[in-house]
Amino acid sequence: MNWIKKNKEELLHQNMAFIGGITGIYAITVRGGNFGAAQTANLIGLVINFVSKDLFGFSVRLLVLLIYVISIVSSYLISVRFPSYKKYICLIVESVCALLAGFIPSETNPLLALCPIFALSAFQWQIFTESKHYNSSTLFSTNNIKQMILSWTNYLIHGDFEQKRKALFFMRTLLTFHIGILVGFFVVKFWGEKGIWFALLPLASAFLYIFVTGSE
């Protein structure tokens, strides 16, 4: 138990990275190749829809952006007003979003079907954004790969063991995230859109873990 409490911050971070892997593979494989954790592709599509005069597509992407913005602002305000409860609230919101996503039929417009996942991702990115003083996303890998490579490079050049610890941290995050992808792949393969409900298990474990070890 002492080891768990000592490492509770990173263990929780890895738990959330596992969830990020599940939601990522769900969004890409079940909802038409759209990635629910970032807005880059959505904004590119927004411009394309505007230029192409695709009013419906433009409206859907604008709605997605609005949901994402509202979720970011809401999660930030929760962090400011209720810092001791922010993680509990985030996990509850994520659980509701996962439940809703699983009820949306597979024939629904992929972007509209991903609205709950966009909200889930915004909350998770805002609330669970840092561990061991490292800014590390639990929802996508680009910066984690960059930080891992740079840390290993600095360690090999300068022999700084702090850089080695940092590199190993980002390696573990990448590993856990991709284990989530692997597990999620088989879950959605058999359960389809309802496969997102599998994420409720690690969400529950994160909630229980915070309850036992403390929210801070």
C-alpha positions, 0 to 999 in steps of 0.5 A: 500500500505504501508503494501504491500511495508513493506512486499514486500520481503516475499509477492514476496517469497510466490508468487514464492513458489506458482509457485514452487508448480505448476511446481513441481506437473506438473513435477511429474504428467505429466512428468513421476514422475520426479522432475524438481527442483533438480538433485539428482534423475537425477545423481543417474539415470546417474550412473545407466544408465552408469553401465547398459550401457544405452547410450541413457538414459545416454546421456539424463541425461547428457544433463539435467545436462548440461542444469541445470549447464548452467542455474545456471551459467547464472543466477549467471552471470546475478545477478552479471552483472545486479543486478537491473534487475535480477528478471525481467530477471528471470521471463521472462526466466521462462515464456519462459520455461513454454511456451516451456514446454507446447508445448512439446507433452505428448509422448516425453521422460519425461526427455527431456520434462522437460528440460525447467522446469530444466532451470526454476528451476535453475533460480528461485532457484538462483535468488529467494533464500532468504527472510527476511534473511532466506534462503528458497527454493521456489521449494522444501520443505525439508529444509523448513520443517527442519527450521520450526521444529528447529525454533519451537523447539528453541522457545518452549525451549528458548522462543525466539520470533525471532525463532517464527517469523522464524517458522511462515515464513517457515510455510507460505512458506510451505503452499503457496507451497502446495496450488500451488501443489493443484491448479496445480493438478487440472490444469494438470488433465484437461489440461495435459502438457499444464497445465504448462501455468497456471504458467504464471499467478503468473509469471505475477503477480510477474513481476507486483508486482516487477514493482510496489514495486521496484526490491530491 
